[in-house]
Amino acid sequence: MSKGDKMVIDDEIIRGFRSLEWDYINASRSKLKSIIESKRKNNRAMRFIASAEEFSGDPFTAFDNAGEVARNLFEITRDLDLDIKIIVYLRRQDDFIESMYTQSIHLGGTKTFEEFLSGYEKKAFDWYTFLSLYAEVFGKENIIVRRYHKSFLPSNDSLIHQMGEILESETLRSFTSTNPRNRGLSRDALEITRITNSHLNQADQYLLRSIFQETNSKQPFESYAYFGANERMDFMSDYEESNARIASEFLNLKTERLFPDDYSGEQQNYQGLSVEAVALNLSKGLVSLNKRLVRIEEDLRYEIISNTPMYKFKAWIKKLIGREF
C-alpha cells in the first residue's frame, strides 16, 4: 500500500494497545475495505503489503502487548477475503537492545546503558514467545520469519530483494535504489546528547540532535558497543534455547544457531567522553549553527530584494524580451 493508503487510521497508537479497541478497529476496517475494493477493480489478484514497526507492539515494554496488537489487526482484516501472511524480521537480541537504547536517547532519555538494561527482566526479548503470540491469532503456518543481520542482508538492497522472493515480485527482486535515511550520531555526540537531555526542553533537544546529525553523524558501518565482549556472550546465552526453537520450527534449519556468534566483532568498547571530544563537538556545532544563520540571512535578503518594485520590473522586462536587462 502507498503511504496515503495505510490499512489503519493511525499506525502510531496501535503499538500501545492492550485490549480490543473497537472504535479504532471499525474505523480502520472501513478504511481498509474501501482501499481493497478500489484497488481490486483494476486488478483482482492484487497483493497488499502493510508494513509498520508499530504492528509489533511496544518495544520499550519488550513487546509484551504483541498479542493484543495482533488481535486488533485480526479484527480489522477479518472476513475481507484476504489470505494473510505475517512476515517478521528478527534482529539478534543484543543488537536490538543496543539500537533501542540509542533510540531512547534520541527520544530524550538520560539513562546509562547499564541503567537502561536493568529495567528489563532476564530473557525479556524472547522472540519465540513473540512469534507464538502472533501464531495464536493468525496461525503458525502463516508466520514467515527472516533474520535482520548483515550476514543475511549484505547489501543495501538485500532486504527488498528478499521481500521480492517472499512475495514473488520481480519488481522488488530487481530493485536497486534503497537509500538509507537514518543518520545516527557518533558515539561522542550521543553521549553528550544523553547528558544534556535533562537540561533541555524537547524543542532544544531536537535542535541539538539536528546539528549533531550535520556535524557528528555516525560513520558507515560504525557500530556501538555498549556491551563488553563477555557481557554480550552472557546476555545472548539467555536466548540460546528459544532462538534454537525458532531456527528449527520457523526456519527448518538443521543448525541450532539462529544468528552468527560474532560477539567480539569489530566493535570497540567506548572509553567515555574526553575533554578533546567535548571541545570538538562543541566547535563543530557552533560552526554549523553559524552557517545556518548565514543561509537564513541570505534567504531573507533575497526575499526582501525580490519583492521590491524595481526587482519585479526588471524581472518582467527580462521575461518580456527574453534576455538580461
VOBA-1610 file (N, C-alpha, C; in pm, whole numbers, padded with zeros to 5 digits, always signed):
BEGIN
Met+00083-00119+00000Met+00000+00000+00000Met+00088+00125+00000Ser+00041+00231-00061Ser+00117+00354-00062Ser+00106+00422+00073Lys+00188+00527+00091Lys+00188+00596+00219Lys+00051+00654+00251Gly-00023+00694+00148Gly-00155+00751+00169Gly-00264+00646+00185Asp-00229+00519+00165Asp-00328+00411+00173Asp-00296+00314+00287Lys-00261+00367+00402Lys-00232+00281+00516Lys-00357+00207+00559Met-00340+00083+00604Met-00456-00001+00636Met-00524+00040+00765Val-00456+00117+00849Val-00515+00160+00976Val-00525+00313+00977Ile-00610+00365+01063Ile-00631+00509+01065Ile-00515+00583+01131Asp-00441+00515+01216Asp-00329+00577+01285Asp-00233+00467+01331Asp-00120+00453+01262Asp-00028+00344+01297Asp+00061+00380+01416Glu+00057+00504+01460Glu+00140+00544+01574Glu+00087+00488+01706Ile-00045+00484+01720Ile-00100+00450+01852Ile-00124+00301+01872Ile-00126+00223+01764Ile-00160+00081+01779Ile-00055+00007+01860Arg+00069+00056+01862Arg+00174-00014+01937Arg+00146-00018+02087Gly+00059+00070+02136Gly+00032+00073+02278Gly-00094-00001+02320Phe-00166-00062+02226Phe-00293-00127+02257Phe-00274-00248+02349Arg-00362-00258+02448Arg-00358-00371+02541Arg-00497-00434+02557Ser-00584-00399+02466Ser-00718-00458+02461Ser-00773-00432+02322Leu-00887-00491+02291Leu-00951-00466+02162Leu-01011-00326+02163Glu-00966-00242+02072Glu-01012-00103+02062Glu-01111-00095+01946Trp-01240-00110+01978Trp-01339-00129+01873Trp-01362-00006+01786Asp-01354+00113+01841Asp-01367+00233+01758Asp-01256+00236+01654Tyr-01136+00207+01699Tyr-01019+00204+01609Tyr-01034+00091+01507Ile-01077-00025+01554Ile-01095-00141+01465Ile-01196-00111+01356Asn-01312-00060+01395Asn-01419-00036+01298Asn-01380+00071+01196Ala-01314+00178+01243Ala-01274+00285+01151Ala-01166+00235+01056Ser-01070+00159+01108Ser-00962+00106+01025Ser-01015+00001+00927Arg-01108-00080+00973Arg-01166-00184+00888Arg-01241-00121+00771Ser-01316-00016+00799Ser-01388+00054+00693Ser-01292+00114+00591Lys-01183+00171+00642Lys-01083+00230+00553Lys-01016+00123+00467Leu-00976+00012+00530Leu-00910-00095+00456Leu-01003-00156+00353Lys-01127-00177+00390Lys-01225-00235+00296Lys-01240-00147+00173Ser-01244-00016+00194Ser-01257+00078+00083Ser-01135+00073-00009Ile-01016+00064+00051Ile-00893+00055-00028Ile-00892-00072-00112Ile-00925-00184-00051Ile-00923-00312-00121Ile-01021-00313-00237Glu-01143-00266-00212Glu-01245-00265-00318Glu-01202-00176-00434Ser-01142-00062-00402Ser-01098+00030-00506Ser-00987-00029-00591Lys-00889-00091-00526Lys-00774-00147-00598Lys-00812-00271-00678Arg-00903-00350-00624Arg-00940-00474-00692Arg-01023-00452-00817Lys-01076-00333-00834Lys-01149-00303-00957Lys-01058-00312-01077Asn-00930-00276-01057Asn-00833-00278-01166Asn-00754-00408-01172Asn-00740-00472-01057Asn-00659-00595-01053Asn-00711-00684-00941Arg-00787-00781-00977Arg-00848-00869-00877Arg-00744-00947-00797Ala-00630-00976-00861Ala-00527-01058-00797Ala-00423-00973-00723Met-00450-00845-00707Met-00352-00757-00644Met-00317-00802-00502Arg-00190-00789-00468Arg-00144-00820-00333Arg-00123-00689-00257Phe-00152-00694-00130Phe-00139-00575-00046Phe-00033-00599+00060Ile+00055-00500+00077Ile+00160-00509+00179Ile+00139-00396+00280Ala+00124-00431+00405Ala+00113-00332+00511Ala+00232-00349+00604Ser+00314-00247+00614Ser+00436-00256+00693Ser+00443-00141+00792Ala+00459-00174+00919Ala+00476-00073+01023Ala+00539-00137+01145Glu+00644-00078+01196Glu+00708-00135+01315Glu+00614-00137+01434Glu+00514-00049+01432Glu+00417-00043+01542Glu+00333-00170+01553Phe+00324-00248+01446Phe+00246-00371+01449Phe+00307-00477+01540Ser+00431-00454+01584Ser+00496-00550+01675Ser+00458-00526+01820Gly+00405-00408+01850Gly+00378-00373+01989Gly+00476-00271+02040Asp+00487-00260+02170Asp+00571-00158+02232Asp+00710-00214+02263Pro+00814-00167+02194Pro+00948-00222+02219Pro+01000-00190+02358Phe+00956-00077+02415Phe+01008-00036+02545Phe+00943-00111+02660Thr+00845-00197+02629Thr+00794-00292+02728Thr+00821-00435+02682Ala+00926-00448+02598Ala+00969-00579+02546Ala+00857-00649+02468Phe+00772-00573+02400Phe+00665-00626+02315Phe+00569-00717+02393Asp+00549-00687+02520Asp+00462-00774+02599Asp+00315-00762+02560Asn+00281-00664+02475Asn+00143-00649+02429Asn+00125-00692+02284Ala+00222-00768+02230Ala+00216-00810+02090Ala+00089-00889+02060Gly+00044-00971+02153Gly-00078-01049+02131Gly-00199-00961+02115Glu-00209-00854+02196Glu-00323-00763+02186Glu-00320-00686+02054Val-00203-00645+02011Val-00191-00576+01883Val-00231-00670+01770Ala-00186-00795+01777Ala-00222-00894+01675Ala-00373-00914+01668Arg-00439-00918+01784Arg-00585-00938+01784Arg-00658-00819+01723Asn-00609-00698+01746Asn-00668-00581+01682Asn-00653-00587+01531Leu-00535-00628+01485Leu-00512-00640+01341Leu-00598-00750+01280Phe-00616-00858+01354Phe-00700-00967+01306Phe-00845-00920+01286Glu-00896-00846+01382Glu-01034-00797+01372Glu-01049-00697+01257Ile-00946-00619+01232Ile-00950-00522+01122Ile-00958-00594+00987Thr-00889-00707+00976Thr-00880-00778+00847Thr-00978-00893+00834Arg-01057-00917+00936Arg-01148-01031+00935Arg-01250-01021+00821Asp-01276-01136+00752Asp-01380-01151+00651Asp-01367-01052+00535Leu-01244-01019+00497Leu-01224-00930+00383Leu-01164-01006+00264Asp-01180-01139+00265Asp-01132-01223+00156Asp-00981-01203+00134Leu-00906-01211+00244Leu-00762-01192+00238Leu-00690-01318+00288Asp-00590-01360+00215Asp-00504-01470+00258Asp-00382-01406+00324Ile-00386-01392+00454Ile-00288-01311+00526Ile-00165-01391+00564Lys-00049-01334+00535Lys+00079-01388+00579Lys+00149-01279+00661Ile+00206-01319+00773Ile+00277-01227+00860Ile+00427-01247+00839Ile+00495-01146+00788Ile+00639-01152+00766Ile+00708-01080+00881Val+00793-01151+00952Val+00859-01096+01070Val+01011-01101+01051Tyr+01076-00987+01066Tyr+01221-00982+01065Tyr+01271-00974+01209Leu+01354-01070+01246Leu+01408-01075+01381Leu+01552-01027+01383Arg+01582-00943+01480Arg+01718-00892+01499Arg+01780-00959+01621Arg+01908-00988+01614Arg+01972-01051+01729Arg+01951-00965+01853Gln+01922-01028+01964Gln+01876-00955+02081Gln+01973-00849+02132Asp+02103-00878+02128Asp+02199-00779+02175Asp+02203-00658+02084Asp+02200-00682+01952Asp+02195-00571+01856Asp+02068-00489+01874Phe+01958-00562+01897Phe+01830-00493+01909Phe+01827-00400+02030Ile+01869-00449+02146Ile+01859-00366+02266Ile+01958-00250+02263Glu+02072-00269+02196Glu+02164-00157+02179Glu+02103-00049+02090Ser+02038-00092+01984Ser+01970+00003+01895Ser+01856+00074+01968Met+01783-00001+02050Met+01672+00058+02123Met+01721+00159+02226Tyr+01834+00129+02287Tyr+01892+00223+02383Tyr+01930+00354+02313Thr+01992+00342+02196Thr+02026+00462+02119Thr+01901+00543+02088Gln+01794+00474+02047Gln+01668+00541+02017Gln+01613+00609+02141Ser+01629+00550+02258Ser+01577+00611+02381Ser+01645+00744+02409Ile+01772+00756+02374Ile+01842+00884+02392Ile+01791+00986+02292His+01766+00944+02169His+01707+01035+02069His+01572+01087+02117Leu+01502+01007+02195Leu+01370+01045+02245Leu+01377+01123+02377Gly+01497+01156+02421Gly+01511+01237+02541Gly+01559+01163+02664Gly+01597+01036+02649Gly+01640+00957+02763Gly+01773+01003+02820Thr+01793+00974+02947Thr+01915+01016+03016Thr+01986+00900+03086Lys+01933+00780+03077Lys+01991+00667+03148Lys+02120+00620+03083Thr+02209+00566+03165Thr+02323+00494+03110Thr+02274+00361+03054Phe+02358+00294+02977Phe+02316+00166+02920Phe+02289+00065+03030Glu+02371+00065+03134Glu+02351-00029+03244Glu+02217-00004+03313Glu+02182+00122+03332Glu+02053+00157+03394Glu+01937+00115+03304Phe+01954+00137+03175Phe+01850+00101+03077Phe+01829-00050+03076Leu+01938-00125+03072Leu+01931-00270+03065Leu+01869-00330+03191Ser+01896-00270+03304Ser+01844-00323+03431Ser+01693-00307+03443Gly+01633-00230+03354Gly+01488-00211+03357Gly+01411-00325+03295Tyr+01481-00425+03240Tyr+01415-00538+03175Tyr+01448-00667+03248Glu+01350-00755+03255Glu+01372-00885+03316Glu+01461-00971+03227Lys+01522-01070+03287Lys+01605-01162+03212Lys+01518-01233+03107Lys+01570-01247+02988Lys+01500-01312+02876Lys+01376-01234+02831Ala+01376-01102+02855Ala+01260-01021+02818Ala+01233-01024+02668Phe+01340-01029+02588Phe+01323-01021+02443Phe+01333-01161+02382Asp+01241-01246+02424Asp+01233-01383+02376Asp+01150-01383+02248Trp+01217-01396+02135Trp+01146-01387+02006Trp+01052-01506+01983Tyr+01081-01620+02044Tyr+00991-01735+02028Tyr+00856-01704+02092Thr+00858-01643+02208Thr+00733-01603+02274Thr+00659-01502+02188Phe+00733-01407+02133Phe+00672-01305+02046Phe+00603-01371+01926Leu+00675-01460+01858Leu+00618-01527+01741Leu+00496-01610+01778Ser+00501-01671+01895Ser+00390-01754+01940Ser+00263-01672+01961Leu+00278-01550+02008Leu+00162-01463+02030Leu+00092-01432+01897Tyr+00171-01408+01793Tyr+00112-01383+01661Tyr+00057-01512+01601Ala+00127-01622+01625Ala+00082-01751+01571Ala-00052-01792+01630Glu-00076-01760+01757Glu-00203-01792+01821Glu-00320-01722+01751Val-00295-01607+01694Val-00400-01529+01630Val-00414-01561+01482Phe-00302-01565+01410Phe-00306-01581+01264Phe-00270-01721+01216Gly-00224-01807+01307Gly-00186-01942+01268Gly-00036-01951+01243Lys+00027-02050+01300Lys+00171-02066+01286Lys+00213-02083+01141Glu+00128-02148+01062Glu+00159-02172+00921Glu+00164-02043+00839Asn+00112-01936+00895Asn+00108-01808+00824Asn+00215-01710+00870Ile+00306-01757+00956Ile+00415-01672+01004Ile+00542-01702+00924Ile+00594-01602+00856Ile+00718-01615+00778Ile+00827-01538+00850Val+00933-01608+00888Val+01041-01548+00967Val+01167-01529+00882Arg+01226-01412+00893Arg+01356-01384+00833Arg+01445-01314+00936Arg+01574-01313+00908Arg+01669-01260+01005Arg+01728-01127+00958Tyr+01720-01027+01047Tyr+01775-00895+01018Tyr+01917-00892+01073His+02010-00934+00988His+02150-00941+01028His+02234-00927+00901Lys+02348-00860+00912Lys+02430-00832+00795Lys+02475-00959+00721Ser+02481-01071+00792Ser+02519-01197+00727Ser+02415-01241+00625Phe+02291-01202+00646Phe+02182-01243+00558Phe+02131-01129+00470Leu+02176-01007+00501Leu+02138-00888+00424Leu+02264-00808+00393Pro+02349-00859+00306Pro+02482-00799+00285Pro+02485-00665+00215Ser+02381-00630+00139Ser+02382-00503+00065Ser+02261-00419+00103Asn+02262-00292+00061Asn+02152-00201+00091Asn+02019-00252+00039Asp+02023-00323-00074Asp+01900-00368-00139Asp+01859-00509-00097Ser+01936-00573-00012Ser+01911-00714+00020Ser+01773-00738+00079Leu+01731-00651+00169Leu+01601-00672+00234Leu+01488-00664+00132Ile+01495-00565+00043Ile+01392-00552-00061Ile+01394-00674-00153His+01512-00719-00188His+01523-00838-00275His+01463-00960-00206Gln+01490-00973-00075Gln+01437-01085+00000Gln+01284-01079+00005Met+01231-00960+00023Met+01086-00943+00021Met+01030-00981-00116Gly+01105-00950-00221Gly+01063-00987-00355Gly+01053-01136-00373Glu+01147-01211-00312Glu+01143-01357-00317Glu+01021-01410-00243Ile+00993-01354-00127Ile+00879-01399-00048Ile+00748-01373-00121Leu+00738-01254-00181Leu+00613-01210-00245Leu+00605-01248-00392Glu+00715-01308-00443Glu+00723-01345-00585Glu+00700-01221-00672Ser+00770-01114-00637Ser+00759-00987-00709Ser+00888-00959-00782Glu+00883-00957-00915Glu+01001-00929-00994Glu+01047-00784-00975Thr+00952-00695-00951Thr+00986-00554-00928Thr+01075-00540-00806Leu+01039-00607-00697Leu+01119-00598-00576Leu+01250-00676-00588Arg+01246-00787-00661Arg+01368-00867-00679Arg+01477-00786-00748Ser+01439-00697-00839Ser+01537-00622-00919Ser+01555-00479-00871Phe+01500-00445-00755Phe+01508-00309-00703Phe+01653-00274-00668Thr+01696-00152-00705Thr+01836-00113-00681Thr+01851+00029-00627Ser+01748+00082-00565Ser+01753+00223-00525Ser+01727+00245-00377Thr+01764+00150-00293Thr+01746+00168-00150Thr+01836+00283-00102Asn+01777+00375-00029Asn+01850+00491+00021Asn+01834+00500+00172Pro+01932+00447+00250Pro+01920+00453+00396Pro+01906+00597+00443Arg+01803+00623+00526Arg+01775+00760+00566Arg+01817+00792+00709Asn+01832+00688+00792Asn+01866+00714+00931Asn+02009+00767+00942Arg+02022+00879+01009Arg+02154+00937+01031Arg+02182+00934+01180Gly+02251+00829+01223Gly+02282+00818+01364Gly+02391+00915+01404Leu+02407+00934+01534Leu+02510+01023+01585Leu+02636+00944+01618Ser+02750+01012+01616Ser+02873+00949+01661Ser+02856+00915+01809Arg+02942+00826+01857Arg+02929+00783+01996Arg+02949+00900+02093Asp+03044+00989+02063Asp+03066+01105+02149Asp+02945+01198+02148Ala+02890+01224+02028Ala+02774+01312+02017Ala+02655+01253+02091Leu+02642+01121+02085Leu+02531+01055+02154Leu+02545+01069+02305Glu+02667+01056+02355Glu+02689+01069+02499Glu+02663+01212+02546Ile+02704+01309+02467Ile+02674+01449+02501Ile+02524+01472+02502Thr+02455+01412+02406Thr+02309+01424+02400Thr+02245+01365+02524Arg+02291+01248+02565Arg+02235+01184+02686Arg+02253+01272+02808Ile+02369+01330+02824Ile+02398+01413+02941Ile+02316+01541+02941Thr+02298+01601+02822Thr+02228+01730+02814Thr+02077+01718+02806Asn+02025+01598+02779Asn+01880+01584+02763Asn+01802+01636+02882Ser+01852+01612+03003Ser+01779+01653+03123Ser+01781+01804+03143His+01863+01876+03066His+01876+02021+03082His+01810+02098+02968Leu+01757+02027+02870Leu+01700+02092+02753Leu+01553+02052+02737Asn+01472+02145+02685Asn+01334+02109+02654Asn+01333+02030+02523Gln+01215+01980+02486Gln+01205+01890+02371Gln+01249+01959+02242Ala+01211+02087+02225Ala+01248+02160+02103Ala+01399+02177+02094Asp+01462+02207+02207Asp+01607+02225+02206Asp+01680+02093+02188Gln+01624+01984+02240Gln+01682+01852+02218Gln+01684+01820+02069Tyr+01574+01850+02002Tyr+01563+01825+01858Tyr+01664+01910+01781Leu+01678+02038+01823Leu+01772+02127+01756Leu+01915+02076+01769Leu+01952+02037+01891Leu+02088+01985+01913Leu+02112+01860+01830Arg+02013+01771+01827Arg+02028+01647+01751Arg+02045+01676+01601Ser+01971+01773+01550Ser+01981+01806+01407Ser+02118+01865+01374Ile+02174+01942+01468Ile+02309+01997+01448Ile+02411+01885+01448Phe+02400+01793+01543Phe+02493+01681+01550Phe+02481+01590+01428Gln+02362+01578+01372Gln+02346+01495+01253Gln+02421+01555+01135Glu+02436+01687+01134Glu+02513+01753+01029Glu+02663+01742+01052Thr+02703+01750+01178Thr+02846+01764+01209Thr+02910+01641+01270Asn+02832+01555+01333Asn+02889+01442+01405Asn+02808+01316+01386Ser+02771+01289+01261Ser+02691+01170+01234Ser+02779+01046+01235Lys+02716+00934+01255Lys+02786+00805+01262Lys+02844+00770+01126Gln+02962+00714+01125Gln+03026+00672+01001Gln+02961+00544+00948Pro+02965+00522+00815Pro+02909+00398+00760Pro+02972+00276+00827Phe+02887+00182+00865Phe+02927+00057+00928Phe+02984+00073+01069Glu+02978+00196+01125Glu+03023+00215+01262Glu+02921+00153+01357Ser+02969+00075+01453Ser+02880+00009+01548Ser+02907+00058+01689Tyr+02801+00064+01767Tyr+02815+00100+01907Tyr+02830-00029+01989Ala+02925-00032+02077Ala+02945-00149+02162Ala+02914-00111+02306Tyr+02789-00116+02342Tyr+02751-00088+02480Tyr+02787-00207+02569Phe+02780-00326+02512Phe+02820-00447+02584Phe+02970-00467+02571Gly+03033-00519+02676Gly+03166-00575+02661Gly+03152-00713+02598Ala+03262-00770+02548Ala+03255-00899+02478Ala+03198-01008+02568Asn+03245-01018+02692Asn+03195-01120+02784Asn+03050-01094+02824Glu+03017-00967+02844Glu+02879-00931+02879Glu+02784-00968+02766Arg+02829-00948+02644Arg+02747-00981+02527Arg+02720-01131+02521Met+02822-01209+02543Met+02807-01354+02541Met+02712-01401+02650Asp+02725-01343+02769Asp+02636-01380+02880Asp+02492-01343+02848Phe+02473-01225+02791Phe+02338-01179+02756Phe+02275-01271+02653Met+02349-01307+02550Met+02294-01390+02444Met+02274-01535+02487Ser+02347-01579+02588Ser+02330-01717+02635Ser+02189-01740+02690Asp+02124-01633+02736Asp+01987-01645+02787Asp+01888-01679+02676Tyr+01927-01655+02550Tyr+01834-01674+02439Tyr+01870-01793+02350Glu+01971-01869+02388Glu+02015-01980+02304Glu+01902-02080+02278Glu+01832-02118+02382Glu+01728-02220+02368Glu+01611-02171+02283Ser+01561-02051+02313Ser+01446-02001+02238Ser+01483-01970+02093Asn+01603-01918+02070Asn+01646-01893+01933Asn+01661-02023+01855Ala+01708-02128+01924Ala+01721-02259+01859Ala+01584-02313+01818Arg+01483-02289+01899Arg+01347-02334+01865Arg+01295-02261+01741Ile+01327-02134+01730Ile+01286-02058+01612Ile+01355-02114+01488Ala+01486-02140+01500Ala+01561-02195+01387Ala+01500-02325+01338Ser+01457-02407+01431Ser+01402-02538+01397Ser+01258-02530+01348Glu+01174-02460+01423Glu+01029-02463+01398Glu+00982-02365+01291Phe+01049-02251+01280Phe+01001-02149+01186Phe+01086-02140+01060Leu+01213-02185+01067Leu+01301-02175+00951Leu+01349-02311+00901Asn+01316-02416+00975Asn+01355-02552+00935Asn+01505-02565+00912Leu+01584-02500+00997Leu+01729-02506+00985Leu+01783-02629+01057Lys+01887-02686+01003Lys+01950-02800+01067Lys+02037-02756+01184Thr+02092-02635+01175Thr+02173-02582+01283Thr+02084-02525+01393Glu+02135-02522+01515Glu+02059-02464+01625Glu+02085-02315+01639Arg+02175-02261+01559Arg+02212-02121+01568Arg+02122-02038+01477Leu+02043-01951+01539Leu+01958-01862+01460Leu+02039-01748+01402Phe+02137-01698+01480Phe+02222-01588+01437Phe+02369-01628+01451Pro+02457-01564+01373Pro+02601-01588+01391Pro+02647-01545+01530Asp+02750-01613+01581Asp+02801-01582+01714Asp+02922-01489+01707Asp+02914-01385+01627Asp+03026-01291+01615Asp+03020-01188+01728Tyr+03031-01235+01850Tyr+03011-01148+01965Tyr+03126-01050+01986Ser+03245-01085+01941Ser+03355-00989+01955Ser+03348-00886+01844Gly+03328-00934+01721Gly+03308-00846+01607Gly+03420-00745+01590Glu+03385-00631+01529Glu+03482-00524+01509Glu+03446-00403+01595Gln+03356-00420+01689Gln+03315-00309+01773Gln+03422-00278+01877Gln+03437-00152+01905Gln+03533-00107+02005Gln+03458-00058+02128Asn+03506-00099+02244Asn+03444-00050+02366Asn+03465+00100+02379Tyr+03361+00168+02421Tyr+03367+00314+02433Tyr+03437+00352+02563Gln+03533+00443+02552Gln+03613+00481+02668Gln+03558+00603+02741Gly+03448+00660+02692Gly+03389+00776+02758Gly+03435+00906+02694Leu+03368+01014+02731Leu+03399+01146+02676Leu+03534+01197+02727Ser+03607+01256+02636Ser+03731+01325+02673Ser+03708+01475+02657Val+03796+01554+02715Val+03787+01700+02700Val+03797+01737+02553Glu+03887+01669+02482Glu+03905+01698+02339Glu+03778+01670+02260Ala+03709+01558+02294Ala+03587+01523+02222Ala+03478+01626+02246Val+03464+01672+02370Val+03364+01775+02401Val+03394+01903+02324Ala+03521+01944+02325Ala+03561+02067+02256Ala+03536+02056+02106Leu+03568+01939+02049Leu+03549+01920+01905Leu+03402+01923+01867Asn+03318+01854+01944Asn+03175+01853+01917Asn+03115+01992+01932Leu+03156+02065+02035Leu+03106+02200+02056Leu+03147+02292+01942Ser+03272+02283+01900Ser+03322+02369+01792Ser+03249+02342+01661Lys+03233+02213+01628Lys+03161+02178+01505Lys+03017+02227+01510Gly+02956+02216+01628Gly+02818+02261+01642Gly+02804+02411+01622Leu+02897+02488+01679Leu+02893+02634+01664Leu+02913+02675+01519Val+03006+02610+01452Val+03030+02640+01310Val+02905+02609+01227Ser+02843+02492+01253Ser+02723+02453+01180Ser+02609+02552+01205Leu+02592+02593+01330Leu+02485+02688+01363Leu+02508+02821+01295Asn+02633+02866+01289Asn+02664+02992+01222Asn+02633+02984+01073Lys+02666+02870+01011Lys+02635+02852+00868Lys+02484+02856+00845Arg+02408+02799+00936Arg+02262+02803+00924Arg+02213+02947+00927Leu+02267+03026+01020Leu+02225+03166+01034Leu+02260+03246+00909Val+02376+03217+00851Val+02417+03285+00729Val+02320+03252+00616Arg+02284+03123+00604Arg+02189+03083+00498Arg+02053+03150+00517Ile+02008+03157+00641Ile+01879+03222+00670Ile+01886+03370+00634Glu+01998+03433+00668Glu+02015+03576+00639Glu+02017+03601+00489Glu+02085+03515+00415Glu+02090+03530+00269Glu+01953+03509+00207Asp+01880+03410+00256Asp+01745+03384+00204Asp+01652+03502+00233Leu+01665+03558+00353Leu+01582+03672+00390Leu+01615+03794+00304Arg+01745+03816+00281Arg+01787+03930+00198Arg+01732+03915+00056Tyr+01740+03795+00002Tyr+01687+03770-00133Tyr+01537+03792-00136Glu+01466+03746-00031Glu+01321+03762-00025Glu+01283+03909-00025Ile+01360+03990+00049Ile+01331+04135+00056Ile+01357+04201-00078Ile+01473+04169-00136Ile+01510+04232-00264Ile+01413+04191-00375Ser+01376+04063-00377Ser+01291+04012-00486Ser+01150+04069-00482Asn+01113+04134-00372Asn+00980+04191-00361Asn+00977+04342-00380Thr+01094+04402-00414Thr+01095+04546-00441Thr+01037+04572-00580Pro+00975+04688-00602Pro+00918+04721-00733Pro+01020+04716-00846Met+01144+04767-00820Met+01245+04768-00925Met+01283+04626-00967Tyr+01300+04536-00869Tyr+01336+04398-00900Tyr+01225+04332-00982Lys+01102+04353-00941Lys+00990+04293-01013Lys+00980+04349-01154Phe+01009+04482-01170Phe+01005+04544-01302Phe+01110+04484-01393Lys+01234+04468-01339Lys+01342+04408-01418Lys+01309+04264-01457Ala+01251+04190-01365Ala+01215+04052-01393Ala+01109+04046-01503Trp+01016+04143-01501Trp+00911+04146-01604Trp+00969+04179-01740Ile+01061+04276-01745Ile+01124+04314-01871Ile+01207+04198-01926Lys+01281+04130-01832Lys+01364+04016-01875Lys+01278+03907-01937Lys+01166+03880-01875Lys+01075+03778-01927Lys+01018+03822-02061Leu+00994+03951-02075Leu+00931+04004-02194Leu+01024+03994-02315Ile+01151+04031-02298Ile+01242+04033-02411Ile+01332+03910-02418Gly+01327+03828-02314Gly+01400+03702-02318Gly+01550+03716-02309Arg+01599+03825-02245Arg+01743+03841-02229Arg+01770+03926-02105Glu+01900+03935-02066Glu+01935+04014-01948Glu+01902+04160-01973Phe+01856+04227-01867Phe+01824+04369-01882Phe+01929+04452-01810
//
